[in-house]
């Protein structure tokens, strides 16, 4: 059985004009990304802002056409956006948005909005109330307007709308980052419950590593439009192999227990990279403590490393890199 | 005792809000516009004289409150035509022109704006070029040219005045539709698989309606004034037909001797435009569930 969603070598670039008279610059938002999502499994996608996570999500959903590469859903190529076939395919793949208030029409009551995908795809309207109840909303919420609900309730409403047509694939683009911490956990539990119940394949995009770890079956780390490391969440988030993943993982705040070894926090030097002015070779080399000449010249390929088979895009993945090396040029913060 | 009524009030509050009467000024506006519509529709029944009927023995007779008699309650003009009758027919003409032109402009502009936002690329460039073109020509000159070449008919006049403010609606509709599609509710609905007609008709239009309505209430008085300007130049409503602007234009010559000729239509213009503005403001708030 083929994977639910498969993206192979997908790239997407945008043209960015510089100044009034300046020429346009090509910005590669996503660069040769390949990913596979199985039925009923979740792929977590992490990385800093602007690294192309959301564009990857939009490409996976077929909202945009890749410049090169191919996205296959359930074995068939993605139809081109806004065609009739594409519209029909929306019933099988849906999106959960970062900003639930922005994603809902503030002039329509929740019930009408949840019923909308059912109307569009010619399905039975009577499912609205059970849908609302399945995401933990009450029957009477159907008559409310989005601004009358709390943030968590709005995200539940967005989720109910996304689940209305019983999709096989769900892209969650930062679904919890606009919510309070107490509500984040509820929404994440809801997502995992829904997955267990309906067997939905998910792409979970977030910069919150702990959230990703909680819901994902696999994790991919993105840096500047490329996937730099991929693997099981426990492995990637406990023993990250790529220097960038290490820095990312070390930034998770941890309660300090008496007597416990205190993991040093790695503070990356230099500026966050400019996607319009991509460094040569490995895009991470200007900020990497272990960069060598080959890193500056050759782009590393994503490949399983020899020692444990972890998929990493790093020239030095097989070397035993000491944690202490981060002290220069990166400082240790105690 | 205090507990039972309190819970009743709490439960009864939302339905009670819906039956609330509009504020007094808006009530005034609604009543005035309603009155104007009745006058326009029933002009043939309620007007005491034909608007062209001359009463040469009573030329420039003052209205009742300035010492005139009840034969001509609002006085007569320089040809002895009854001002009240002319006012009634003017209201009919001006309302048709002002409402017609405002609606033509809003529909045309919004449609073109949506087309530009939907197709982008060359369609958008063409629409925006038209918008710039339309905004940069003095409208009076365009109107003069069209009326001079094609003659004057009511339909042509309404369509021409409809062109007056269309570019404003086009700009508003295009801008708001693009921003809604980019990351907001419209993008969300589109990715549910909705057809463009549904996205624009059911979601974007109701959401931007408040802005468009405000724009329409601004354009309405402008159209009335434009109509009077063109009528005054002899290019608008042609005598013997009459309109509010036409009456003001011709009454101007008798401003010192017989101000009532000009004042009656001027008061109607002011009250009507004021009422439209008040109603527009109130409607905008009513249509927005977040402000209710």
Interface residues (C-beta under 8 A of the other chain):
Chain A: X61 X63 X82 X86 X87 X88 X89 X90 X91 X94 X95 X97 X99 X102 X103 X104 X105 X106 X107 X108 X116 X117 X120 X121 X145 X147 X158 X161
Chain B: X183 X184 X185 X188 X189 X190 X191 X192 X193 X194 X195 X198 X203 X206 X207 X287 X288 X289 X290
